[in-house]
């Protein structure tokens, strides 16, 4: 998979820890929101999300979606494929 998009990512200048909060409650919620704010400013967030889904990245914030949001999206894709 071509990873050239990574060189244009907004997160390159951020602390990587920001995108990998521990848990999904309490302080982690604020951290997730901060990571998503960076993603909203990123020109390659779509490519990042596609990469995370294709490569089964199951931790962290990728392409503006949290772990739980990506899991939900993958379930929706799976249901649509079965129905379609």
PyMOL Python script that loads the backbone (N, CA, C, O; Angstrom):
from pymol import cmd

cmd.read_pdbstr("""\
ATOM      1  N   UNK A   1       0.846  -1.185   0.000  1.00  0.00           N
ATOM      2  CA  UNK A   1       0.000   0.000   0.000  1.00  0.00           C
ATOM      3  C   UNK A   1       0.890   1.246   0.000  1.00  0.00           C
ATOM      4  O   UNK A   1       1.849   1.335   0.767  1.00  0.00           O
ATOM      5  N   UNK A   2       0.566   2.189  -0.854  1.00  0.00           N
ATOM      6  CA  UNK A   2       1.320   3.436  -0.952  1.00  0.00           C
ATOM      7  C   UNK A   2       1.086   4.286   0.293  1.00  0.00           C
ATOM      8  O   UNK A   2      -0.054   4.569   0.661  1.00  0.00           O
ATOM      9  N   UNK A   3       2.172   4.684   0.929  1.00  0.00           N
ATOM     10  CA  UNK A   3       2.081   5.450   2.175  1.00  0.00           C
ATOM     11  C   UNK A   3       2.557   6.892   1.992  1.00  0.00           C
ATOM     12  O   UNK A   3       2.829   7.575   2.980  1.00  0.00           O
ATOM     13  N   UNK A   4       2.662   7.365   0.755  1.00  0.00           N
ATOM     14  CA  UNK A   4       3.135   8.730   0.511  1.00  0.00           C
ATOM     15  C   UNK A   4       2.295   9.771   1.245  1.00  0.00           C
ATOM     16  O   UNK A   4       2.816  10.811   1.647  1.00  0.00           O
ATOM     17  N   UNK A   5       1.022   9.508   1.423  1.00  0.00           N
ATOM     18  CA  UNK A   5       0.129  10.436   2.101  1.00  0.00           C
ATOM     19  C   UNK A   5       0.633  10.772   3.500  1.00  0.00           C
ATOM     20  O   UNK A   5       0.383  11.864   4.010  1.00  0.00           O
ATOM     21  N   UNK A   6       1.334   9.843   4.109  1.00  0.00           N
ATOM     22  CA  UNK A   6       1.814  10.042   5.475  1.00  0.00           C
ATOM     23  C   UNK A   6       2.722  11.263   5.583  1.00  0.00           C
ATOM     24  O   UNK A   6       2.730  11.945   6.607  1.00  0.00           O
ATOM     25  N   UNK A   7       3.480  11.537   4.536  1.00  0.00           N
ATOM     26  CA  UNK A   7       4.377  12.698   4.543  1.00  0.00           C
ATOM     27  C   UNK A   7       3.628  14.023   4.576  1.00  0.00           C
ATOM     28  O   UNK A   7       4.210  15.057   4.905  1.00  0.00           O
ATOM     29  N   UNK A   8       2.353  14.000   4.240  1.00  0.00           N
ATOM     30  CA  UNK A   8       1.537  15.214   4.235  1.00  0.00           C
ATOM     31  C   UNK A   8       0.610  15.297   5.442  1.00  0.00           C
ATOM     32  O   UNK A   8      -0.176  16.238   5.557  1.00  0.00           O
ATOM     33  N   UNK A   9       0.697  14.333   6.329  1.00  0.00           N
ATOM     34  CA  UNK A   9      -0.246  14.274   7.445  1.00  0.00           C
ATOM     35  C   UNK A   9       0.021  15.356   8.483  1.00  0.00           C
ATOM     36  O   UNK A   9       1.169  15.689   8.780  1.00  0.00           O
ATOM     37  N   UNK A  10      -1.030  15.878   9.008  1.00  0.00           N
ATOM     38  CA  UNK A  10      -0.969  16.933  10.032  1.00  0.00           C
ATOM     39  C   UNK A  10      -0.361  16.401  11.320  1.00  0.00           C
ATOM     40  O   UNK A  10       0.241  17.164  12.074  1.00  0.00           O
ATOM     41  N   UNK A  11      -0.504  15.131  11.581  1.00  0.00           N
ATOM     42  CA  UNK A  11      -0.032  14.551  12.842  1.00  0.00           C
ATOM     43  C   UNK A  11       1.488  14.392  12.900  1.00  0.00           C
ATOM     44  O   UNK A  11       2.031  14.094  13.963  1.00  0.00           O
ATOM     45  N   UNK A  12       2.168  14.581  11.797  1.00  0.00           N
ATOM     46  CA  UNK A  12       3.627  14.434  11.787  1.00  0.00           C
ATOM     47  C   UNK A  12       4.309  15.332  12.802  1.00  0.00           C
ATOM     48  O   UNK A  12       5.362  14.982  13.335  1.00  0.00           O
ATOM     49  N   UNK A  13       3.723  16.478  13.072  1.00  0.00           N
ATOM     50  CA  UNK A  13       4.339  17.423  13.999  1.00  0.00           C
ATOM     51  C   UNK A  13       3.791  17.301  15.415  1.00  0.00           C
ATOM     52  O   UNK A  13       4.146  18.091  16.290  1.00  0.00           O
ATOM     53  N   UNK A  14       2.937  16.326  15.640  1.00  0.00           N
ATOM     54  CA  UNK A  14       2.326  16.120  16.958  1.00  0.00           C
ATOM     55  C   UNK A  14       2.993  14.962  17.686  1.00  0.00           C
ATOM     56  O   UNK A  14       3.654  14.125  17.071  1.00  0.00           O
ATOM     57  N   UNK A  15       2.815  14.924  18.989  1.00  0.00           N
ATOM     58  CA  UNK A  15       3.293  13.805  19.797  1.00  0.00           C
ATOM     59  C   UNK A  15       2.441  12.584  19.454  1.00  0.00           C
ATOM     60  O   UNK A  15       1.221  12.636  19.611  1.00  0.00           O
ATOM     61  N   UNK A  16       3.040  11.498  18.994  1.00  0.00           N
ATOM     62  CA  UNK A  16       2.265  10.302  18.628  1.00  0.00           C
ATOM     63  C   UNK A  16       1.386   9.778  19.762  1.00  0.00           C
ATOM     64  O   UNK A  16       0.343   9.175  19.510  1.00  0.00           O
ATOM     65  N   UNK A  17       1.796  10.001  20.995  1.00  0.00           N
ATOM     66  CA  UNK A  17       1.009   9.535  22.144  1.00  0.00           C
ATOM     67  C   UNK A  17      -0.395  10.133  22.150  1.00  0.00           C
ATOM     68  O   UNK A  17      -1.332   9.524  22.666  1.00  0.00           O
ATOM     69  N   UNK A  18      -0.537  11.325  21.575  1.00  0.00           N
ATOM     70  CA  UNK A  18      -1.841  11.978  21.531  1.00  0.00           C
ATOM     71  C   UNK A  18      -2.876  11.088  20.863  1.00  0.00           C
ATOM     72  O   UNK A  18      -4.044  11.093  21.252  1.00  0.00           O
ATOM     73  N   UNK A  19      -2.460  10.331  19.867  1.00  0.00           N
ATOM     74  CA  UNK A  19      -3.381   9.540  19.054  1.00  0.00           C
ATOM     75  C   UNK A  19      -3.628   8.138  19.599  1.00  0.00           C
ATOM     76  O   UNK A  19      -4.357   7.348  18.999  1.00  0.00           O
ATOM     77  N   UNK A  20      -3.017   7.837  20.737  1.00  0.00           N
ATOM     78  CA  UNK A  20      -3.171   6.514  21.339  1.00  0.00           C
ATOM     79  C   UNK A  20      -3.486   6.635  22.821  1.00  0.00           C
ATOM     80  O   UNK A  20      -2.677   6.257  23.668  1.00  0.00           O
ATOM     81  N   UNK A  21      -4.679   7.169  23.135  1.00  0.00           N
ATOM     82  CA  UNK A  21      -5.065   7.308  24.539  1.00  0.00           C
ATOM     83  C   UNK A  21      -5.260   5.942  25.190  1.00  0.00           C
ATOM     84  O   UNK A  21      -5.557   4.947  24.530  1.00  0.00           O
ATOM     85  N   UNK A  22      -5.085   5.933  26.493  1.00  0.00           N
ATOM     86  CA  UNK A  22      -5.306   4.703  27.250  1.00  0.00           C
ATOM     87  C   UNK A  22      -6.748   4.732  27.742  1.00  0.00           C
ATOM     88  O   UNK A  22      -7.109   5.548  28.590  1.00  0.00           O
ATOM     89  N   UNK A  23      -7.567   3.836  27.202  1.00  0.00           N
ATOM     90  CA  UNK A  23      -8.973   3.774  27.576  1.00  0.00           C
ATOM     91  C   UNK A  23      -9.838   4.652  26.698  1.00  0.00           C
ATOM     92  O   UNK A  23      -9.379   5.232  25.714  1.00  0.00           O
ATOM     93  N   UNK A  24     -11.115   4.737  27.081  1.00  0.00           N
ATOM     94  CA  UNK A  24     -12.041   5.584  26.330  1.00  0.00           C
ATOM     95  C   UNK A  24     -13.029   6.286  27.253  1.00  0.00           C
ATOM     96  O   UNK A  24     -14.145   6.620  26.854  1.00  0.00           O
ATOM     97  N   UNK A  25     -12.598   6.504  28.497  1.00  0.00           N
ATOM     98  CA  UNK A  25     -13.390   7.257  29.459  1.00  0.00           C
ATOM     99  C   UNK A  25     -12.476   8.246  30.174  1.00  0.00           C
ATOM    100  O   UNK A  25     -11.253   8.170  30.064  1.00  0.00           O
ATOM    101  N   UNK A  26     -13.080   9.165  30.901  1.00  0.00           N
ATOM    102  CA  UNK A  26     -12.313  10.124  31.690  1.00  0.00           C
ATOM    103  C   UNK A  26     -11.374  10.961  30.841  1.00  0.00           C
ATOM    104  O   UNK A  26     -11.779  11.491  29.806  1.00  0.00           O
ATOM    105  N   UNK A  27     -10.109  11.087  31.272  1.00  0.00           N
ATOM    106  CA  UNK A  27      -9.143  11.918  30.544  1.00  0.00           C
ATOM    107  C   UNK A  27      -8.924  11.452  29.101  1.00  0.00           C
ATOM    108  O   UNK A  27      -8.571  12.257  28.238  1.00  0.00           O
ATOM    109  N   UNK A  28      -9.128  10.183  28.841  1.00  0.00           N
ATOM    110  CA  UNK A  28      -8.933   9.663  27.481  1.00  0.00           C
ATOM    111  C   UNK A  28      -9.915  10.309  26.508  1.00  0.00           C
ATOM    112  O   UNK A  28      -9.588  10.497  25.337  1.00  0.00           O
ATOM    113  N   UNK A  29     -11.105  10.647  26.976  1.00  0.00           N
ATOM    114  CA  UNK A  29     -12.102  11.281  26.103  1.00  0.00           C
ATOM    115  C   UNK A  29     -11.578  12.628  25.607  1.00  0.00           C
ATOM    116  O   UNK A  29     -11.711  12.958  24.428  1.00  0.00           O
ATOM    117  N   UNK A  30     -10.980  13.403  26.516  1.00  0.00           N
ATOM    118  CA  UNK A  30     -10.403  14.692  26.115  1.00  0.00           C
ATOM    119  C   UNK A  30      -9.260  14.492  25.131  1.00  0.00           C
ATOM    120  O   UNK A  30      -9.120  15.250  24.171  1.00  0.00           O
ATOM    121  N   UNK A  31      -8.454  13.482  25.369  1.00  0.00           N
ATOM    122  CA  UNK A  31      -7.327  13.199  24.483  1.00  0.00           C
ATOM    123  C   UNK A  31      -7.819  12.796  23.094  1.00  0.00           C
ATOM    124  O   UNK A  31      -7.261  13.222  22.083  1.00  0.00           O
ATOM    125  N   UNK A  32      -8.856  11.980  23.052  1.00  0.00           N
ATOM    126  CA  UNK A  32      -9.453  11.579  21.770  1.00  0.00           C
ATOM    127  C   UNK A  32      -9.967  12.809  21.027  1.00  0.00           C
ATOM    128  O   UNK A  32      -9.767  12.941  19.820  1.00  0.00           O
ATOM    129  N   UNK A  33     -10.629  13.706  21.753  1.00  0.00           N
ATOM    130  CA  UNK A  33     -11.139  14.931  21.128  1.00  0.00           C
ATOM    131  C   UNK A  33     -10.002  15.791  20.581  1.00  0.00           C
ATOM    132  O   UNK A  33     -10.130  16.377  19.505  1.00  0.00           O
ATOM    133  N   UNK A  34      -8.895  15.869  21.314  1.00  0.00           N
ATOM    134  CA  UNK A  34      -7.738  16.641  20.841  1.00  0.00           C
ATOM    135  C   UNK A  34      -7.151  16.013  19.576  1.00  0.00           C
ATOM    136  O   UNK A  34      -6.797  16.718  18.631  1.00  0.00           O
ATOM    137  N   UNK A  35      -7.053  14.699  19.567  1.00  0.00           N
ATOM    138  CA  UNK A  35      -6.521  14.010  18.386  1.00  0.00           C
ATOM    139  C   UNK A  35      -7.436  14.230  17.180  1.00  0.00           C
ATOM    140  O   UNK A  35      -6.961  14.479  16.072  1.00  0.00           O
ATOM    141  N   UNK A  36      -8.732  14.138  17.399  1.00  0.00           N
ATOM    142  CA  UNK A  36      -9.684  14.353  16.308  1.00  0.00           C
ATOM    143  C   UNK A  36      -9.605  15.777  15.766  1.00  0.00           C
ATOM    144  O   UNK A  36      -9.803  16.001  14.572  1.00  0.00           O
ATOM    145  N   UNK A  37      -9.316  16.741  16.645  1.00  0.00           N
ATOM    146  CA  UNK A  37      -9.172  18.133  16.203  1.00  0.00           C
ATOM    147  C   UNK A  37      -8.000  18.261  15.229  1.00  0.00           C
ATOM    148  O   UNK A  37      -8.084  19.004  14.252  1.00  0.00           O
ATOM    149  N   UNK A  38      -6.922  17.546  15.491  1.00  0.00           N
ATOM    150  CA  UNK A  38      -5.782  17.539  14.572  1.00  0.00           C
ATOM    151  C   UNK A  38      -6.214  16.922  13.245  1.00  0.00           C
ATOM    152  O   UNK A  38      -5.894  17.446  12.178  1.00  0.00           O
ATOM    153  N   UNK A  39      -6.932  15.822  13.313  1.00  0.00           N
ATOM    154  CA  UNK A  39      -7.390  15.140  12.098  1.00  0.00           C
ATOM    155  C   UNK A  39      -8.301  16.029  11.255  1.00  0.00           C
ATOM    156  O   UNK A  39      -8.252  15.985  10.026  1.00  0.00           O
ATOM    157  N   UNK A  40      -9.125  16.831  11.910  1.00  0.00           N
ATOM    158  CA  UNK A  40     -10.036  17.714  11.159  1.00  0.00           C
ATOM    159  C   UNK A  40      -9.270  18.728  10.316  1.00  0.00           C
ATOM    160  O   UNK A  40      -9.786  19.209   9.307  1.00  0.00           O
ATOM    161  N   UNK A  41      -8.061  19.053  10.714  1.00  0.00           N
ATOM    162  CA  UNK A  41      -7.231  20.013   9.979  1.00  0.00           C
ATOM    163  C   UNK A  41      -6.339  19.334   8.942  1.00  0.00           C
ATOM    164  O   UNK A  41      -5.569  20.004   8.254  1.00  0.00           O
ATOM    165  N   UNK A  42      -6.437  18.020   8.828  1.00  0.00           N
ATOM    166  CA  UNK A  42      -5.522  17.248   7.993  1.00  0.00           C
ATOM    167  C   UNK A  42      -6.090  17.033   6.590  1.00  0.00           C
ATOM    168  O   UNK A  42      -7.258  16.682   6.422  1.00  0.00           O
ATOM    169  N   UNK A  43      -5.243  17.249   5.600  1.00  0.00           N
ATOM    170  CA  UNK A  43      -5.662  17.071   4.205  1.00  0.00           C
ATOM    171  C   UNK A  43      -5.681  15.614   3.759  1.00  0.00           C
ATOM    172  O   UNK A  43      -6.226  15.299   2.701  1.00  0.00           O
ATOM    173  N   UNK A  44      -5.097  14.729   4.547  1.00  0.00           N
ATOM    174  CA  UNK A  44      -5.031  13.319   4.145  1.00  0.00           C
ATOM    175  C   UNK A  44      -5.759  12.405   5.140  1.00  0.00           C
ATOM    176  O   UNK A  44      -5.448  11.218   5.237  1.00  0.00           O
ATOM    177  N   UNK A  45      -6.715  12.956   5.868  1.00  0.00           N
ATOM    178  CA  UNK A  45      -7.447  12.166   6.859  1.00  0.00           C
ATOM    179  C   UNK A  45      -8.183  10.990   6.215  1.00  0.00           C
ATOM    180  O   UNK A  45      -8.268   9.917   6.812  1.00  0.00           O
ATOM    181  N   UNK A  46      -8.707  11.176   5.024  1.00  0.00           N
ATOM    182  CA  UNK A  46      -9.420  10.092   4.343  1.00  0.00           C
ATOM    183  C   UNK A  46      -8.480   8.933   4.037  1.00  0.00           C
ATOM    184  O   UNK A  46      -8.827   7.773   4.261  1.00  0.00           O
ATOM    185  N   UNK A  47      -7.295   9.243   3.528  1.00  0.00           N
ATOM    186  CA  UNK A  47      -6.314   8.194   3.245  1.00  0.00           C
ATOM    187  C   UNK A  47      -5.888   7.491   4.532  1.00  0.00           C
ATOM    188  O   UNK A  47      -5.687   6.276   4.550  1.00  0.00           O
ATOM    189  N   UNK A  48      -5.755   8.256   5.592  1.00  0.00           N
ATOM    190  CA  UNK A  48      -5.378   7.701   6.890  1.00  0.00           C
ATOM    191  C   UNK A  48      -6.439   6.714   7.378  1.00  0.00           C
ATOM    192  O   UNK A  48      -6.115   5.616   7.831  1.00  0.00           O
ATOM    193  N   UNK A  49      -7.691   7.111   7.282  1.00  0.00           N
ATOM    194  CA  UNK A  49      -8.784   6.237   7.702  1.00  0.00           C
ATOM    195  C   UNK A  49      -8.839   4.980   6.844  1.00  0.00           C
ATOM    196  O   UNK A  49      -9.017   3.880   7.367  1.00  0.00           O
ATOM    197  N   UNK A  50      -8.688   5.133   5.545  1.00  0.00           N
ATOM    198  CA  UNK A  50      -8.684   3.963   4.654  1.00  0.00           C
ATOM    199  C   UNK A  50      -7.559   3.004   5.033  1.00  0.00           C
ATOM    200  O   UNK A  50      -7.759   1.790   5.070  1.00  0.00           O
ATOM    201  N   UNK A  51      -6.385   3.547   5.312  1.00  0.00           N
ATOM    202  CA  UNK A  51      -5.249   2.720   5.729  1.00  0.00           C
ATOM    203  C   UNK A  51      -5.588   1.965   7.015  1.00  0.00           C
ATOM    204  O   UNK A  51      -5.367   0.758   7.109  1.00  0.00           O
ATOM    205  N   UNK A  52      -6.119   2.674   7.991  1.00  0.00           N
ATOM    206  CA  UNK A  52      -6.425   2.058   9.284  1.00  0.00           C
ATOM    207  C   UNK A  52      -7.417   0.913   9.133  1.00  0.00           C
ATOM    208  O   UNK A  52      -7.279  -0.121   9.786  1.00  0.00           O
ATOM    209  N   UNK A  53      -8.409   1.092   8.281  1.00  0.00           N
ATOM    210  CA  UNK A  53      -9.414   0.047   8.084  1.00  0.00           C
ATOM    211  C   UNK A  53      -8.811  -1.141   7.337  1.00  0.00           C
ATOM    212  O   UNK A  53      -9.008  -2.289   7.736  1.00  0.00           O
ATOM    213  N   UNK A  54      -8.086  -0.873   6.267  1.00  0.00           N
ATOM    214  CA  UNK A  54      -7.498  -1.961   5.477  1.00  0.00           C
ATOM    215  C   UNK A  54      -6.457  -2.751   6.259  1.00  0.00           C
ATOM    216  O   UNK A  54      -6.332  -3.964   6.090  1.00  0.00           O
ATOM    217  N   UNK A  55      -5.714  -2.061   7.112  1.00  0.00           N
ATOM    218  CA  UNK A  55      -4.635  -2.710   7.860  1.00  0.00           C
ATOM    219  C   UNK A  55      -5.068  -3.145   9.260  1.00  0.00           C
ATOM    220  O   UNK A  55      -4.239  -3.551  10.075  1.00  0.00           O
ATOM    221  N   UNK A  56      -6.363  -3.058   9.531  1.00  0.00           N
ATOM    222  CA  UNK A  56      -6.924  -3.481  10.817  1.00  0.00           C
ATOM    223  C   UNK A  56      -6.243  -2.832  12.017  1.00  0.00           C
ATOM    224  O   UNK A  56      -5.926  -3.498  13.002  1.00  0.00           O
ATOM    225  N   UNK A  57      -6.023  -1.530  11.920  1.00  0.00           N
ATOM    226  CA  UNK A  57      -5.491  -0.786  13.062  1.00  0.00           C
ATOM    227  C   UNK A  57      -6.611  -0.697  14.095  1.00  0.00           C
ATOM    228  O   UNK A  57      -7.600   0.006  13.885  1.00  0.00           O
ATOM    229  N   UNK A  58      -6.458  -1.399  15.188  1.00  0.00           N
ATOM    230  CA  UNK A  58      -7.555  -1.450  16.150  1.00  0.00           C
ATOM    231  C   UNK A  58      -7.307  -0.612  17.396  1.00  0.00           C
ATOM    232  O   UNK A  58      -8.082  -0.684  18.350  1.00  0.00           O
ATOM    233  N   UNK A  59      -6.245   0.178  17.405  1.00  0.00           N
ATOM    234  CA  UNK A  59      -6.001   1.082  18.524  1.00  0.00           C
ATOM    235  C   UNK A  59      -5.747   2.484  17.994  1.00  0.00           C
ATOM    236  O   UNK A  59      -5.258   2.663  16.879  1.00  0.00           O
ATOM    237  N   UNK A  60      -6.081   3.457  18.796  1.00  0.00           N
ATOM    238  CA  UNK A  60      -5.767   4.836  18.473  1.00  0.00           C
ATOM    239  C   UNK A  60      -6.794   5.535  17.602  1.00  0.00           C
ATOM    240  O   UNK A  60      -7.792   4.952  17.177  1.00  0.00           O
ATOM    241  N   UNK A  61      -6.513   6.799  17.355  1.00  0.00           N
ATOM    242  CA  UNK A  61      -7.333   7.640  16.485  1.00  0.00           C
ATOM    243  C   UNK A  61      -6.650   7.693  15.126  1.00  0.00           C
ATOM    244  O   UNK A  61      -5.483   8.072  15.022  1.00  0.00           O
ATOM    245  N   UNK A  62      -7.374   7.318  14.104  1.00  0.00           N
ATOM    246  CA  UNK A  62      -6.873   7.312  12.720  1.00  0.00           C
ATOM    247  C   UNK A  62      -7.918   7.966  11.840  1.00  0.00           C
ATOM    248  O   UNK A  62      -9.094   7.608  11.897  1.00  0.00           O
ATOM    249  N   UNK A  63      -7.500   8.914  11.033  1.00  0.00           N
ATOM    250  CA  UNK A  63      -8.428   9.540  10.093  1.00  0.00           C
ATOM    251  C   UNK A  63      -9.619  10.199  10.753  1.00  0.00           C
ATOM    252  O   UNK A  63     -10.678  10.332  10.141  1.00  0.00           O
ATOM    253  N   UNK A  64      -9.454  10.608  11.985  1.00  0.00           N
ATOM    254  CA  UNK A  64     -10.526  11.302  12.691  1.00  0.00           C
ATOM    255  C   UNK A  64     -11.519  10.409  13.400  1.00  0.00           C
ATOM    256  O   UNK A  64     -12.500  10.903  13.957  1.00  0.00           O
ATOM    257  N   UNK A  65     -11.289   9.098  13.394  1.00  0.00           N
ATOM    258  CA  UNK A  65     -12.200   8.182  14.079  1.00  0.00           C
ATOM    259  C   UNK A  65     -11.479   7.438  15.195  1.00  0.00           C
ATOM    260  O   UNK A  65     -10.319   7.048  15.059  1.00  0.00           O
ATOM    261  N   UNK A  66     -12.188   7.254  16.288  1.00  0.00           N
ATOM    262  CA  UNK A  66     -11.655   6.498  17.420  1.00  0.00           C
ATOM    263  C   UNK A  66     -11.745   5.000  17.138  1.00  0.00           C
ATOM    264  O   UNK A  66     -12.319   4.572  16.136  1.00  0.00           O
ATOM    265  N   UNK A  67     -11.171   4.227  18.032  1.00  0.00           N
ATOM    266  CA  UNK A  67     -11.225   2.762  17.909  1.00  0.00           C
ATOM    267  C   UNK A  67     -12.667   2.286  17.785  1.00  0.00           C
ATOM    268  O   UNK A  67     -13.004   1.517  16.884  1.00  0.00           O
ATOM    269  N   UNK A  68     -13.515   2.752  18.703  1.00  0.00           N
ATOM    270  CA  UNK A  68     -14.911   2.313  18.703  1.00  0.00           C
ATOM    271  C   UNK A  68     -15.642   2.742  17.434  1.00  0.00           C
ATOM    272  O   UNK A  68     -16.454   1.988  16.899  1.00  0.00           O
ATOM    273  N   UNK A  69     -15.358   3.938  16.957  1.00  0.00           N
ATOM    274  CA  UNK A  69     -16.017   4.422  15.739  1.00  0.00           C
ATOM    275  C   UNK A  69     -15.595   3.609  14.521  1.00  0.00           C
ATOM    276  O   UNK A  69     -16.419   3.317  13.654  1.00  0.00           O
ATOM    277  N   UNK A  70     -14.324   3.244  14.452  1.00  0.00           N
ATOM    278  CA  UNK A  70     -13.874   2.409  13.324  1.00  0.00           C
ATOM    279  C   UNK A  70     -14.488   1.018  13.404  1.00  0.00           C
ATOM    280  O   UNK A  70     -14.870   0.456  12.378  1.00  0.00           O
ATOM    281  N   UNK A  71     -14.588   0.457  14.593  1.00  0.00           N
ATOM    282  CA  UNK A  71     -15.221  -0.859  14.740  1.00  0.00           C
ATOM    283  C   UNK A  71     -16.665  -0.808  14.260  1.00  0.00           C
ATOM    284  O   UNK A  71     -17.126  -1.711  13.563  1.00  0.00           O
ATOM    285  N   UNK A  72     -17.368   0.237  14.630  1.00  0.00           N
ATOM    286  CA  UNK A  72     -18.757   0.398  14.198  1.00  0.00           C
ATOM    287  C   UNK A  72     -18.845   0.528  12.679  1.00  0.00           C
ATOM    288  O   UNK A  72     -19.716  -0.072  12.050  1.00  0.00           O
ATOM    289  N   UNK A  73     -17.948   1.306  12.098  1.00  0.00           N
ATOM    290  CA  UNK A  73     -17.925   1.480  10.648  1.00  0.00           C
ATOM    291  C   UNK A  73     -17.650   0.158   9.943  1.00  0.00           C
ATOM    292  O   UNK A  73     -18.277  -0.148   8.929  1.00  0.00           O
ATOM    293  N   UNK A  74     -16.730  -0.616  10.466  1.00  0.00           N
ATOM    294  CA  UNK A  74     -16.414  -1.916   9.864  1.00  0.00           C
ATOM    295  C   UNK A  74     -17.608  -2.864   9.943  1.00  0.00           C
ATOM    296  O   UNK A  74     -17.852  -3.636   9.016  1.00  0.00           O
ATOM    297  N   UNK A  75     -18.348  -2.809  11.044  1.00  0.00           N
ATOM    298  CA  UNK A  75     -19.551  -3.649  11.165  1.00  0.00           C
ATOM    299  C   UNK A  75     -20.594  -3.242  10.128  1.00  0.00           C
ATOM    300  O   UNK A  75     -21.242  -4.096   9.523  1.00  0.00           O
ATOM    301  N   UNK A  76     -20.752  -1.935   9.927  1.00  0.00           N
ATOM    302  CA  UNK A  76     -21.710  -1.455   8.925  1.00  0.00           C
ATOM    303  C   UNK A  76     -21.308  -1.921   7.531  1.00  0.00           C
ATOM    304  O   UNK A  76     -22.159  -2.357   6.756  1.00  0.00           O
ATOM    305  N   UNK A  77     -20.010  -1.831   7.205  1.00  0.00           N
ATOM    306  CA  UNK A  77     -19.525  -2.317   5.908  1.00  0.00           C
ATOM    307  C   UNK A  77     -19.823  -3.801   5.749  1.00  0.00           C
ATOM    308  O   UNK A  77     -20.279  -4.238   4.693  1.00  0.00           O
ATOM    309  N   UNK A  78     -19.567  -4.573   6.797  1.00  0.00           N
ATOM    310  CA  UNK A  78     -19.777  -6.022   6.736  1.00  0.00           C
ATOM    311  C   UNK A  78     -21.255  -6.345   6.518  1.00  0.00           C
ATOM    312  O   UNK A  78     -21.587  -7.221   5.719  1.00  0.00           O
ATOM    313  N   UNK A  79     -22.140  -5.643   7.224  1.00  0.00           N
ATOM    314  CA  UNK A  79     -23.582  -5.865   7.048  1.00  0.00           C
ATOM    315  C   UNK A  79     -24.012  -5.513   5.630  1.00  0.00           C
ATOM    316  O   UNK A  79     -24.804  -6.231   5.021  1.00  0.00           O
ATOM    317  N   UNK A  80     -23.496  -4.423   5.112  1.00  0.00           N
ATOM    318  CA  UNK A  80     -23.860  -3.999   3.755  1.00  0.00           C
ATOM    319  C   UNK A  80     -23.392  -5.018   2.725  1.00  0.00           C
ATOM    320  O   UNK A  80     -24.105  -5.291   1.760  1.00  0.00           O
ATOM    321  N   UNK A  81     -22.207  -5.584   2.916  1.00  0.00           N
ATOM    322  CA  UNK A  81     -21.704  -6.604   1.979  1.00  0.00           C
ATOM    323  C   UNK A  81     -22.574  -7.854   2.027  1.00  0.00           C
ATOM    324  O   UNK A  81     -22.881  -8.445   0.992  1.00  0.00           O
ATOM    325  N   UNK A  82     -22.968  -8.252   3.232  1.00  0.00           N
ATOM    326  CA  UNK A  82     -23.811  -9.452   3.358  1.00  0.00           C
ATOM    327  C   UNK A  82     -25.184  -9.223   2.736  1.00  0.00           C
ATOM    328  O   UNK A  82     -25.757 -10.129   2.131  1.00  0.00           O
ATOM    329  N   UNK A  83     -25.705  -8.018   2.886  1.00  0.00           N
ATOM    330  CA  UNK A  83     -27.038  -7.713   2.370  1.00  0.00           C
ATOM    331  C   UNK A  83     -27.026  -7.464   0.866  1.00  0.00           C
ATOM    332  O   UNK A  83     -28.036  -7.646   0.187  1.00  0.00           O
ATOM    333  N   UNK A  84     -25.875  -7.047   0.357  1.00  0.00           N
ATOM    334  CA  UNK A  84     -25.827  -6.573  -0.999  1.00  0.00           C
ATOM    335  C   UNK A  84     -25.483  -7.513  -2.043  1.00  0.00           C
ATOM    336  O   UNK A  84     -25.433  -7.141  -3.215  1.00  0.00           O
TER     337      UNK A  84
END
""", "prot")
cmd.dss("prot")
cmd.show_as("cartoon", "prot")
cmd.util.cbc("prot")
cmd.orient("prot")
